[in-house]
Amino acid sequence: MVMRLAAVNLCLLCLGIFAQMNAASAQERPIRIIAFGDSLTAGFGLPPKNAFPVRLEAALKARGHNVAVVNAGVSGDTTAGGLARLDWAVPDDADAVIVELGANDGLRALDPAAAHKNLDAIITRIKAKGADVLLAGMRAPRNLGPEYTKAFDHIFPDLARKHDVLYYPFFLEGVVLNNALNLDDGMHPNAKGVDVIVQGIVPHVEELIERVKKRHAAAASK
């Protein structure tokens, strides 16, 4: 009987150790954030070290977050292009996704209704994968007229409300039309511009991280 009790206690002890190891392992695993976008995400015209995902990861780590930010940006991509490559660009084990698409739709004066439909499908499918979403907004070029501008600019806040996802109103806040923060083309941020973008969006990404942590904690408690 004593030996049986000892064996039971040993098994319980082992189970407790394994549970602690699993919990520690889960805590040590970086939160995986996919930066899913176009040239603004990809780092067009910049050395890889200055691309938005790299600079964002560095900023988050400096603030004590255990994260890995993956660059899933494709230069020239539209919302339709993003939707077409979503399944292989955003893996099923992603914890969160920053969706930064729409700038090229606006530059090409593509139908805002189509962009809305594409982004709607993108967010729906990302959430179905179990990842949290931060939607980065974009603004239409002001030379396309008030009707187009109004329809385009409403896409992002409308979808953020519909899907109850985090929302950063304008990805290029503080950078657009500032020559000192853009490359010679006037459309893509230089290294300093990327850092301004990162500084603006970091608080929203920290909210995204908190959502991931709460979701993981809720799943672990079941």
Secondary structure, 3 states (H helix, E strand, C coil): CHHHHHHHHHHHHHHHHHHHHHHHHHHHCCEEEEEEECHHHHCCCCCHHHCHHHHHHHHHHHCCCCEEEEEEECCCCCHHHHHHHHHHHCCCCCCEEEEECCHHHHHCCCCHHHHHHHHHHHHHHHHHCCCEEEEECCCCCHHHCHHHHHHHHCHHHHHHHHHCCEEECCCCCCCCCCHHHECCCCCCECHHHHHHHHHHHHHHHHHHHHHHHHHHHHHHCC
